[in-house]
Amino acid sequence: MGGKTDIAKGRIKEAAGVLTGNDKLRNEGKMDQAVGRVKQAVNKVVDKIVKK
């Protein structure tokens, strides 16, 4: 999955966790969002390296 997909999936999980009071699901959502942001950052670095 791409970074944007992970972020979107994380937001959905986090919202579902908040609505249901499920802290584990909310935390999983936050983790998915963080993973997505890291993937995006890595892809930016790789793109800059490849363009050189």
PDB file with SEQRES, HELIX, SHEET and CRYST1 records, atoms N, CA, C and O in Angstrom:
SEQRES   1 A   52  MET GLY GLY LYS THR ASP ILE ALA LYS GLY ARG ILE LYS          
SEQRES   2 A   52  GLU ALA ALA GLY VAL LEU THR GLY ASN ASP LYS LEU ARG          
SEQRES   3 A   52  ASN GLU GLY LYS MET ASP GLN ALA VAL GLY ARG VAL LYS          
SEQRES   4 A   52  GLN ALA VAL ASN LYS VAL VAL ASP LYS ILE VAL LYS LYS          
HELIX    1 AA1 GLY A    3  THR A   20  1                                  18    
HELIX    2 AA2 ASP A   23  LYS A   51  1                                  29    
CRYST1    1.000    1.000    1.000  90.00  90.00  90.00 P 1           1          
ATOM      1  N   MET A   1       0.830  -1.180   0.000  1.00  0.00           N  
ATOM      2  CA  MET A   1       0.000   0.000   0.000  1.00  0.00           C  
ATOM      3  C   MET A   1       0.875   1.242   0.000  1.00  0.00           C  
ATOM      4  O   MET A   1       2.013   1.234   0.468  1.00  0.00           O  
ATOM      5  N   GLY A   2       0.313   2.291  -0.531  1.00  0.00           N  
ATOM      6  CA  GLY A   2       1.022   3.559  -0.537  1.00  0.00           C  
ATOM      7  C   GLY A   2       0.828   4.313   0.764  1.00  0.00           C  
ATOM      8  O   GLY A   2       0.019   3.939   1.613  1.00  0.00           O  
ATOM      9  N   GLY A   3       1.586   5.375   0.895  1.00  0.00           N  
ATOM     10  CA  GLY A   3       1.506   6.171   2.110  1.00  0.00           C  
ATOM     11  C   GLY A   3       0.139   6.796   2.318  1.00  0.00           C  
ATOM     12  O   GLY A   3      -0.390   6.804   3.429  1.00  0.00           O  
ATOM     13  N   LYS A   4      -0.434   7.326   1.227  1.00  0.00           N  
ATOM     14  CA  LYS A   4      -1.744   7.969   1.342  1.00  0.00           C  
ATOM     15  C   LYS A   4      -2.820   6.968   1.735  1.00  0.00           C  
ATOM     16  O   LYS A   4      -3.737   7.299   2.486  1.00  0.00           O  
ATOM     17  N   THR A   5      -2.711   5.756   1.234  1.00  0.00           N  
ATOM     18  CA  THR A   5      -3.682   4.711   1.564  1.00  0.00           C  
ATOM     19  C   THR A   5      -3.597   4.358   3.046  1.00  0.00           C  
ATOM     20  O   THR A   5      -4.619   4.193   3.712  1.00  0.00           O  
ATOM     21  N   ASP A   6      -2.377   4.246   3.555  1.00  0.00           N  
ATOM     22  CA  ASP A   6      -2.192   3.936   4.975  1.00  0.00           C  
ATOM     23  C   ASP A   6      -2.745   5.048   5.863  1.00  0.00           C  
ATOM     24  O   ASP A   6      -3.345   4.783   6.905  1.00  0.00           O  
ATOM     25  N   ILE A   7      -2.536   6.291   5.441  1.00  0.00           N  
ATOM     26  CA  ILE A   7      -3.048   7.418   6.218  1.00  0.00           C  
ATOM     27  C   ILE A   7      -4.567   7.386   6.248  1.00  0.00           C  
ATOM     28  O   ILE A   7      -5.170   7.568   7.306  1.00  0.00           O  
ATOM     29  N   ALA A   8      -5.192   7.157   5.098  1.00  0.00           N  
ATOM     30  CA  ALA A   8      -6.655   7.108   5.034  1.00  0.00           C  
ATOM     31  C   ALA A   8      -7.200   5.947   5.871  1.00  0.00           C  
ATOM     32  O   ALA A   8      -8.175   6.107   6.606  1.00  0.00           O  
ATOM     33  N   LYS A   9      -6.566   4.788   5.753  1.00  0.00           N  
ATOM     34  CA  LYS A   9      -6.985   3.623   6.527  1.00  0.00           C  
ATOM     35  C   LYS A   9      -6.847   3.905   8.020  1.00  0.00           C  
ATOM     36  O   LYS A   9      -7.704   3.525   8.817  1.00  0.00           O  
ATOM     37  N   GLY A  10      -5.769   4.568   8.382  1.00  0.00           N  
ATOM     38  CA  GLY A  10      -5.541   4.909   9.780  1.00  0.00           C  
ATOM     39  C   GLY A  10      -6.581   5.860  10.332  1.00  0.00           C  
ATOM     40  O   GLY A  10      -7.031   5.710  11.468  1.00  0.00           O  
ATOM     41  N   ARG A  11      -6.965   6.838   9.529  1.00  0.00           N  
ATOM     42  CA  ARG A  11      -7.989   7.790   9.963  1.00  0.00           C  
ATOM     43  C   ARG A  11      -9.321   7.082  10.199  1.00  0.00           C  
ATOM     44  O   ARG A  11     -10.036   7.380  11.155  1.00  0.00           O  
ATOM     45  N   ILE A  12      -9.638   6.151   9.321  1.00  0.00           N  
ATOM     46  CA  ILE A  12     -10.892   5.403   9.475  1.00  0.00           C  
ATOM     47  C   ILE A  12     -10.850   4.558  10.742  1.00  0.00           C  
ATOM     48  O   ILE A  12     -11.812   4.535  11.510  1.00  0.00           O  
ATOM     49  N   LYS A  13      -9.739   3.865  10.960  1.00  0.00           N  
ATOM     50  CA  LYS A  13      -9.604   3.039  12.167  1.00  0.00           C  
ATOM     51  C   LYS A  13      -9.678   3.893  13.425  1.00  0.00           C  
ATOM     52  O   LYS A  13     -10.342   3.537  14.399  1.00  0.00           O  
ATOM     53  N   GLU A  14      -8.984   5.026  13.388  1.00  0.00           N  
ATOM     54  CA  GLU A  14      -8.973   5.898  14.567  1.00  0.00           C  
ATOM     55  C   GLU A  14     -10.384   6.402  14.870  1.00  0.00           C  
ATOM     56  O   GLU A  14     -10.809   6.414  16.025  1.00  0.00           O  
ATOM     57  N   ALA A  15     -11.100   6.815  13.837  1.00  0.00           N  
ATOM     58  CA  ALA A  15     -12.468   7.304  14.032  1.00  0.00           C  
ATOM     59  C   ALA A  15     -13.373   6.194  14.559  1.00  0.00           C  
ATOM     60  O   ALA A  15     -14.197   6.432  15.443  1.00  0.00           O  
ATOM     61  N   ALA A  16     -13.226   4.991  14.024  1.00  0.00           N  
ATOM     62  CA  ALA A  16     -14.030   3.864  14.495  1.00  0.00           C  
ATOM     63  C   ALA A  16     -13.707   3.553  15.954  1.00  0.00           C  
ATOM     64  O   ALA A  16     -14.601   3.239  16.739  1.00  0.00           O  
ATOM     65  N   GLY A  17     -12.443   3.639  16.309  1.00  0.00           N  
ATOM     66  CA  GLY A  17     -12.042   3.393  17.688  1.00  0.00           C  
ATOM     67  C   GLY A  17     -12.617   4.425  18.640  1.00  0.00           C  
ATOM     68  O   GLY A  17     -13.042   4.095  19.747  1.00  0.00           O  
ATOM     69  N   VAL A  18     -12.628   5.689  18.200  1.00  0.00           N  
ATOM     70  CA  VAL A  18     -13.196   6.749  19.037  1.00  0.00           C  
ATOM     71  C   VAL A  18     -14.692   6.527  19.208  1.00  0.00           C  
ATOM     72  O   VAL A  18     -15.217   6.644  20.315  1.00  0.00           O  
ATOM     73  N   LEU A  19     -15.378   6.207  18.116  1.00  0.00           N  
ATOM     74  CA  LEU A  19     -16.831   6.019  18.175  1.00  0.00           C  
ATOM     75  C   LEU A  19     -17.240   4.836  19.040  1.00  0.00           C  
ATOM     76  O   LEU A  19     -18.260   4.886  19.726  1.00  0.00           O  
ATOM     77  N   THR A  20     -16.447   3.775  19.007  1.00  0.00           N  
ATOM     78  CA  THR A  20     -16.793   2.574  19.761  1.00  0.00           C  
ATOM     79  C   THR A  20     -16.135   2.527  21.136  1.00  0.00           C  
ATOM     80  O   THR A  20     -16.434   1.644  21.941  1.00  0.00           O  
ATOM     81  N   GLY A  21     -15.249   3.467  21.403  1.00  0.00           N  
ATOM     82  CA  GLY A  21     -14.551   3.458  22.683  1.00  0.00           C  
ATOM     83  C   GLY A  21     -13.454   2.405  22.744  1.00  0.00           C  
ATOM     84  O   GLY A  21     -13.025   2.015  23.830  1.00  0.00           O  
ATOM     85  N   ASN A  22     -13.002   1.947  21.590  1.00  0.00           N  
ATOM     86  CA  ASN A  22     -11.988   0.902  21.500  1.00  0.00           C  
ATOM     87  C   ASN A  22     -10.605   1.558  21.378  1.00  0.00           C  
ATOM     88  O   ASN A  22     -10.220   2.009  20.299  1.00  0.00           O  
ATOM     89  N   ASP A  23      -9.875   1.606  22.478  1.00  0.00           N  
ATOM     90  CA  ASP A  23      -8.565   2.251  22.477  1.00  0.00           C  
ATOM     91  C   ASP A  23      -7.559   1.533  21.590  1.00  0.00           C  
ATOM     92  O   ASP A  23      -6.709   2.173  20.971  1.00  0.00           O  
ATOM     93  N   LYS A  24      -7.648   0.211  21.524  1.00  0.00           N  
ATOM     94  CA  LYS A  24      -6.721  -0.553  20.693  1.00  0.00           C  
ATOM     95  C   LYS A  24      -6.893  -0.179  19.222  1.00  0.00           C  
ATOM     96  O   LYS A  24      -5.907   0.028  18.515  1.00  0.00           O  
ATOM     97  N   LEU A  25      -8.129  -0.094  18.763  1.00  0.00           N  
ATOM     98  CA  LEU A  25      -8.405   0.258  17.373  1.00  0.00           C  
ATOM     99  C   LEU A  25      -7.964   1.695  17.094  1.00  0.00           C  
ATOM    100  O   LEU A  25      -7.404   1.979  16.036  1.00  0.00           O  
ATOM    101  N   ARG A  26      -8.215   2.590  18.034  1.00  0.00           N  
ATOM    102  CA  ARG A  26      -7.799   3.981  17.874  1.00  0.00           C  
ATOM    103  C   ARG A  26      -6.283   4.071  17.751  1.00  0.00           C  
ATOM    104  O   ARG A  26      -5.773   4.799  16.900  1.00  0.00           O  
ATOM    105  N   ASN A  27      -5.564   3.342  18.587  1.00  0.00           N  
ATOM    106  CA  ASN A  27      -4.104   3.352  18.533  1.00  0.00           C  
ATOM    107  C   ASN A  27      -3.572   2.725  17.246  1.00  0.00           C  
ATOM    108  O   ASN A  27      -2.579   3.195  16.691  1.00  0.00           O  
ATOM    109  N   GLU A  28      -4.226   1.672  16.772  1.00  0.00           N  
ATOM    110  CA  GLU A  28      -3.836   1.072  15.487  1.00  0.00           C  
ATOM    111  C   GLU A  28      -3.985   2.096  14.364  1.00  0.00           C  
ATOM    112  O   GLU A  28      -3.146   2.175  13.466  1.00  0.00           O  
ATOM    113  N   GLY A  29      -5.047   2.866  14.425  1.00  0.00           N  
ATOM    114  CA  GLY A  29      -5.272   3.898  13.422  1.00  0.00           C  
ATOM    115  C   GLY A  29      -4.179   4.948  13.442  1.00  0.00           C  
ATOM    116  O   GLY A  29      -3.706   5.376  12.389  1.00  0.00           O  
ATOM    117  N   LYS A  30      -3.780   5.362  14.619  1.00  0.00           N  
ATOM    118  CA  LYS A  30      -2.697   6.344  14.738  1.00  0.00           C  
ATOM    119  C   LYS A  30      -1.392   5.761  14.196  1.00  0.00           C  
ATOM    120  O   LYS A  30      -0.620   6.458  13.538  1.00  0.00           O  
ATOM    121  N   MET A  31      -1.154   4.487  14.475  1.00  0.00           N  
ATOM    122  CA  MET A  31       0.061   3.834  13.991  1.00  0.00           C  
ATOM    123  C   MET A  31       0.046   3.739  12.460  1.00  0.00           C  
ATOM    124  O   MET A  31       1.066   3.985  11.816  1.00  0.00           O  
ATOM    125  N   ASP A  32      -1.097   3.385  11.879  1.00  0.00           N  
ATOM    126  CA  ASP A  32      -1.207   3.310  10.422  1.00  0.00           C  
ATOM    127  C   ASP A  32      -0.919   4.672   9.784  1.00  0.00           C  
ATOM    128  O   ASP A  32      -0.267   4.752   8.743  1.00  0.00           O  
ATOM    129  N   GLN A  33      -1.406   5.727  10.411  1.00  0.00           N  
ATOM    130  CA  GLN A  33      -1.153   7.065   9.884  1.00  0.00           C  
ATOM    131  C   GLN A  33       0.333   7.399   9.940  1.00  0.00           C  
ATOM    132  O   GLN A  33       0.879   7.985   9.005  1.00  0.00           O  
ATOM    133  N   ALA A  34       0.972   7.031  11.018  1.00  0.00           N  
ATOM    134  CA  ALA A  34       2.412   7.288  11.155  1.00  0.00           C  
ATOM    135  C   ALA A  34       3.205   6.513  10.104  1.00  0.00           C  
ATOM    136  O   ALA A  34       4.150   7.040   9.516  1.00  0.00           O  
ATOM    137  N   VAL A  35       2.818   5.275   9.875  1.00  0.00           N  
ATOM    138  CA  VAL A  35       3.484   4.453   8.858  1.00  0.00           C  
ATOM    139  C   VAL A  35       3.312   5.094   7.483  1.00  0.00           C  
ATOM    140  O   VAL A  35       4.246   5.129   6.682  1.00  0.00           O  
ATOM    141  N   GLY A  36       2.122   5.594   7.222  1.00  0.00           N  
ATOM    142  CA  GLY A  36       1.866   6.244   5.940  1.00  0.00           C  
ATOM    143  C   GLY A  36       2.731   7.480   5.743  1.00  0.00           C  
ATOM    144  O   GLY A  36       3.252   7.712   4.652  1.00  0.00           O  
ATOM    145  N   ARG A  37       2.884   8.273   6.804  1.00  0.00           N  
ATOM    146  CA  ARG A  37       3.722   9.467   6.705  1.00  0.00           C  
ATOM    147  C   ARG A  37       5.187   9.097   6.463  1.00  0.00           C  
ATOM    148  O   ARG A  37       5.884   9.763   5.697  1.00  0.00           O  
ATOM    149  N   VAL A  38       5.642   8.037   7.119  1.00  0.00           N  
ATOM    150  CA  VAL A  38       7.026   7.586   6.920  1.00  0.00           C  
ATOM    151  C   VAL A  38       7.213   7.110   5.485  1.00  0.00           C  
ATOM    152  O   VAL A  38       8.219   7.435   4.855  1.00  0.00           O  
ATOM    153  N   LYS A  39       6.270   6.354   4.966  1.00  0.00           N  
ATOM    154  CA  LYS A  39       6.354   5.885   3.578  1.00  0.00           C  
ATOM    155  C   LYS A  39       6.433   7.059   2.611  1.00  0.00           C  
ATOM    156  O   LYS A  39       7.215   7.033   1.661  1.00  0.00           O  
ATOM    157  N   GLN A  40       5.621   8.090   2.851  1.00  0.00           N  
ATOM    158  CA  GLN A  40       5.652   9.256   1.980  1.00  0.00           C  
ATOM    159  C   GLN A  40       7.009   9.944   2.039  1.00  0.00           C  
ATOM    160  O   GLN A  40       7.541  10.352   1.006  1.00  0.00           O  
ATOM    161  N   ALA A  41       7.568  10.076   3.223  1.00  0.00           N  
ATOM    162  CA  ALA A  41       8.867  10.719   3.385  1.00  0.00           C  
ATOM    163  C   ALA A  41       9.961   9.917   2.677  1.00  0.00           C  
ATOM    164  O   ALA A  41      10.825  10.492   2.015  1.00  0.00           O  
ATOM    165  N   VAL A  42       9.926   8.601   2.816  1.00  0.00           N  
ATOM    166  CA  VAL A  42      10.922   7.744   2.171  1.00  0.00           C  
ATOM    167  C   VAL A  42      10.797   7.858   0.657  1.00  0.00           C  
ATOM    168  O   VAL A  42      11.803   7.937  -0.047  1.00  0.00           O  
ATOM    169  N   ASN A  43       9.566   7.867   0.157  1.00  0.00           N  
ATOM    170  CA  ASN A  43       9.368   7.985  -1.291  1.00  0.00           C  
ATOM    171  C   ASN A  43       9.901   9.306  -1.826  1.00  0.00           C  
ATOM    172  O   ASN A  43      10.456   9.341  -2.925  1.00  0.00           O  
ATOM    173  N   LYS A  44       9.746  10.393  -1.076  1.00  0.00           N  
ATOM    174  CA  LYS A  44      10.277  11.684  -1.498  1.00  0.00           C  
ATOM    175  C   LYS A  44      11.798  11.637  -1.596  1.00  0.00           C  
ATOM    176  O   LYS A  44      12.385  12.149  -2.549  1.00  0.00           O  
ATOM    177  N   VAL A  45      12.430  11.017  -0.599  1.00  0.00           N  
ATOM    178  CA  VAL A  45      13.893  10.917  -0.606  1.00  0.00           C  
ATOM    179  C   VAL A  45      14.349  10.063  -1.780  1.00  0.00           C  
ATOM    180  O   VAL A  45      15.299  10.423  -2.477  1.00  0.00           O  
ATOM    181  N   VAL A  46      13.690   8.952  -2.002  1.00  0.00           N  
ATOM    182  CA  VAL A  46      14.057   8.074  -3.120  1.00  0.00           C  
ATOM    183  C   VAL A  46      13.887   8.803  -4.446  1.00  0.00           C  
ATOM    184  O   VAL A  46      14.740   8.689  -5.326  1.00  0.00           O  
ATOM    185  N   ASP A  47      12.804   9.547  -4.599  1.00  0.00           N  
ATOM    186  CA  ASP A  47      12.585  10.290  -5.839  1.00  0.00           C  
ATOM    187  C   ASP A  47      13.694  11.310  -6.074  1.00  0.00           C  
ATOM    188  O   ASP A  47      14.153  11.476  -7.204  1.00  0.00           O  
ATOM    189  N   LYS A  48      14.130  11.998  -5.011  1.00  0.00           N  
ATOM    190  CA  LYS A  48      15.206  12.977  -5.167  1.00  0.00           C  
ATOM    191  C   LYS A  48      16.528  12.301  -5.552  1.00  0.00           C  
ATOM    192  O   LYS A  48      17.303  12.835  -6.345  1.00  0.00           O  
ATOM    193  N   ILE A  49      16.764  11.134  -4.984  1.00  0.00           N  
ATOM    194  CA  ILE A  49      18.009  10.410  -5.295  1.00  0.00           C  
ATOM    195  C   ILE A  49      17.977   9.918  -6.733  1.00  0.00           C  
ATOM    196  O   ILE A  49      18.981  10.004  -7.440  1.00  0.00           O  
ATOM    197  N   VAL A  50      16.850   9.411  -7.167  1.00  0.00           N  
ATOM    198  CA  VAL A  50      16.722   8.860  -8.527  1.00  0.00           C  
ATOM    199  C   VAL A  50      16.849   9.965  -9.565  1.00  0.00           C  
ATOM    200  O   VAL A  50      17.405   9.738 -10.639  1.00  0.00           O  
ATOM    201  N   LYS A  51      16.343  11.154  -9.264  1.00  0.00           N  
ATOM    202  CA  LYS A  51      16.402  12.262 -10.228  1.00  0.00           C  
ATOM    203  C   LYS A  51      17.811  12.790 -10.430  1.00  0.00           C  
ATOM    204  O   LYS A  51      18.075  13.451 -11.434  1.00  0.00           O  
ATOM    205  N   LYS A  52      18.726  12.518  -9.504  1.00  0.00           N  
ATOM    206  CA  LYS A  52      20.101  13.012  -9.634  1.00  0.00           C  
ATOM    207  C   LYS A  52      20.886  12.218 -10.613  1.00  0.00           C  
ATOM    208  O   LYS A  52      22.062  12.504 -10.839  1.00  0.00           O  
TER     209      LYS A  52                                                      
END                                                                             
